[in-house]
Amino acid sequence: MKVAIAGGSGFVGRHVVEALRARGHVVLALARGRRGVPLGAELLPCDLARDPVPTGALRGCDALVNLAGIKREDGSQTFEAVHVEATRRLLAACGEAGLRRFVHVSVVCSRPDPRLPYHDTKWRAEEAVRASGLDFTVLRPAVIFGPGDDMVTHLVRMIRFAAVFPVVGHGDSILQPVDVRDVAEAVAAALDRPRSIGGTYDVVGPERLTLHQVVRTVAEGVGLPLHIVPTPIPIQRVAARVMDAVTSAPLSTPAQLQMLVDGLYGDTKPARRDLGLVPRPFTAESVRALEAAIGPLLGGSLRLVDRRTHGEWVAAHRPAFGPAIVLGLWAWWWRTSGTAWRRVDCSCPRPRSPSCTWTGGRSSGRRGATSRTASRPRPSFMPRAPWWPE
């Protein structure tokens, strides 16, 4: 099968291309440039936000997968242009080419709401696909993690940067993180299984986690202590707007923040039934597999101590702990056992002052002082010394 993929150079697109090629499909990637397009995929340069699909570009294709999407607006790349207009252009191109199979990848939180342009445009694109008359399947992923993602990358950088994490609200919104490999497998399964035609499927992870649990899982995977601090949502909104305005790669955009506030979760049963999808869980091991490739935030860290360094030192010196403890106990015993245990001299008798009394191995020079241990017998293993009290 020859499959055209709109957005084949993006984070999800790269994994979908690899999954389809692994199943023997020929892939045509529709993208604005070669950057990010996996090797082995044929490239068709096309800016779907501004231009229609070139005439005849889809001739010979058996299916089209629409992965086009953005998380923030930039110039001509607006939510309306990329999510809605680009989808309509792709549907029109499919009609011209006689292409019937269309797989549309949206997001699990899409809904009609003009106040939220991201959510609203995602929903309207879904509706355009459903009304197209094509053999469609709509896939709605939750927050996606994997190599090159946003979620784990940003969380790892923030946790490395500081020991305090400002969670959105109280961190009680619900998330079902899904592995990008599972999203790619869902796309491939939808193309292979006619049963999915006309269906809409949530592509989500197997467990419902709170945002607080997700952050804690990432901290566990990184191996650093973390204090999670509730933060009022209005403050988070101001921070997201500022980052969106001053940097091209913000830690969180207003659209992403709204998704975290609403939650990203769904029903796994339909995808399991019709697509055979068994999603992978989101665990600390998942984070460890990704964190090595993630660079620092702002080139440094505010942490004064890296507990991982201490852990490595402890592991390296663990064999010496036993002898060190034994040596320390012996030194303590030697120091506190008194002169009677270490000053054994049988050849130089010394008279004992009558004013001195035995006090557990020490002499007391106070006249008339008494001690409960004054009559303690000499141990049998000690040689007799003239000054040992009998």
CORKACOR-V469921 format. One record per run of one state. SS is the DSSP state (2 for helix, 1 for strand, 0 for the rest). FROM is the first residue (numbers start at 1). TO is the last residue. Records with the same first field share a line. If there is no record, write none. Layout:
SS->FROM-TO ; FROM-TO
This chain:
0->1-1 ; 7-10 ; 23-25 ; 32-41 ; 46-62 ; 67-73 ; 75-76 ; 78-78 ; 98-100 ; 106-116 ; 131-134 ; 142-143 ; 146-150 ; 162-163 ; 170-173 ; 176-177 ; 193-193 ; 197-199 ; 204-208 ; 223-226 ; 232-232 ; 247-253 ; 263-263 ; 265-268 ; 276-283 ; 292-306 ; 337-338 ; 342-356 ; 359-362 ; 365-390
1->2-6 ; 26-31 ; 42-45 ; 63-66 ; 74-74 ; 77-77 ; 101-105 ; 135-141 ; 144-145 ; 164-169 ; 174-175 ; 178-179 ; 200-203 ; 209-210 ; 227-231 ; 264-264 ; 357-358 ; 363-364
2->11-22 ; 79-97 ; 117-130 ; 151-161 ; 180-192 ; 194-196 ; 211-222 ; 233-246 ; 254-262 ; 269-275 ; 284-291 ; 307-336 ; 339-341
